Amino acid sequence: MLVAFGMYAQGLGLLDKARDNRTSFNYTYSLSRDGEPFKDITSGKVTVEDNAYYMEGLGLEVTSDGNSRLSIDSEAHEAVIEKVEKEDMFTNPALFISSWKNYRDRLKVNSSSGSSLDVTITLDEDTKARFVLTEVVFSPKQGLDDFKVERTFGKEWLVTDLRP
């Protein structure tokens, strides 16, 4: 029991440290329903600082400054800019760092080290979400200039701006 508590404390400590730094990591997000094995929903790379993030995964690049979000599909030459409404870690796994405490009573740390974390969150009686973070790197906060959503695209791009 002491080992399990130590792993839990280490995992929560990693998340607290991430909140206070610019944090980069690889992630896998998966769901399990009705006791079935976990099925990967998405995976990729993330850099997050406060509520701003840059995420690569499933062929997309997503940048958010916390107010607006830019989604880029380079292969299709398409970009969408939209106002950030309500996001949570299930619609945007990059926000796991800032929102995990909302699920503390339903969070189970499966494994943890200084540079990785594997947690399961019970969402309801039949559904569990699993987040695996690897290659976690912390650096001092650098400001949000790297997370700007304003970009210039060439004529071959279809750019849709949905902001009011």
N, C-alpha and C positions, 0 to 999 in steps of 0.2 A: 504494500500500500504506500509506503514511503517513496519507493521508486516512481510509482505512478504520480504521486503528488509532485515530486521533483520535476518530472517530465512536463506536467501541466504548468507548473510555475515557470519553467524554462521557456515553454511555448508562449505563455502570456508575456513574459519578459521580452521575448523577441518582437512580439506585436507592439508592445509599448515603445521599444526602441525604434521601431519602424515609424511610429507616429511622430517621433521627435526628429527625424532625419529625412533626407531624400533617400528613398529605398528602391532598389532595382531587384527583380526576381523573375524567374521562370515560374509559370503556374499551370496547373491542370485543375479544371473544375468539372465535377461529375455529380450525377444524381443517382439515387437508388430509390425505387418505389416497390412497395409490397415485398420487401425482403430480397428482391432480385439483386444480382451483382451490380456494382456501380458501372454506369455507362458514361464515358467522357462526353461532355457537352462542348467544351472548348479548352484550348491550351494556347500558350504564347509567352510573350515577354512583356514586362511592365516596368515602368519607372513612375513612381508616385511621390508627390510632395504636397502635403496638406490635401486639399480637394482637387488638385490638378494632377493629370496623368498623361502618359504616352503609352499606348498599348499596341502590340503587334500580335496578330493571331488570325487564323482562318483566312489568310490572304488580305486582310484589312490592316490599315493603320488608323488608330483613333487617338486624337489629341484633345484634351479638354483643359481649359484654364479654370474650371469650376463654374463658369457662367455659360459658356458656349462649348459645343463639341463639334469637331471636324472629323468626319469619317472618310477615308480615302481608299478606293479600290483602284490601285495603280494599273492592274491588268485591264480593267474595263475603262480606264480613264474617266472615272466618275468620282465626284466629291460632294458630300452633303454637310452643310453647316446648320446646326440647330441650337436652340436655346436648351440648356440643361434644365429639365423640369425636375421630376423626382427620380433619382437613381438609387439603387441599393446594390449590395454586393452580388445579388443573384442576377440582376440585369447587367451589371458591370463588375466583373471579378476584381478589377483594380482597386475598388473601394473596400475590399475585404479588410485592408489595413485600418481604415478609419471607422468601420461599422461593426467590427467583430464583438465589441462589448455589448451591443444590443442583444446578442445571442449567448452571452456568457453562461447562463444557466442551462443551455442546451448544447454546449460545446464540449466535445471530447477530443483531447490531444492524443493522436495515435502514435506520433513520434515527433521528436524535436532535437535539433542541434543548434549550434550557433549560426548555421547558414541554411537550415531547412526546417520545414514545419509541415506536418500532415495532420489535419483536423477534420472531424466530422461534426456537422451540426444537424440536430434533429429538428426538422421543420414542422412536422405534424406526425400523427400516429403512423402514417404509411410512407413518409418521404424523408430522406436524409440527403444532405449536400456534403460533398467532400472537396476540400481545397488542399492541394499539395503545392507548397512553395519550395523551390530549390534555388541554389546559387544566389541566396539572399545577400545583397551587398548594401551596406550603409555608408552614406557620405553626408557631410554637413549640408544643411539646406542652402540652396544656391539662388533662390528667387524663382519667379515663375516665367521668366523670359523664354525658356525652352518649351513652354507649353502654349505658346500663342497659336490661335486658330486662324489668324489672318494669313493667307498665302496667295501667291500669284500662280495661276495655272495658264497653260498655253491654250490656243484655240481648239485643239483636239480634245479638250476636256469638257465634260458636261458637269457644270457646277450648279448645285441647287442650294440656295440660302433660304432656310425656313424660319429664320429669326424674324420676330415682329419688327 
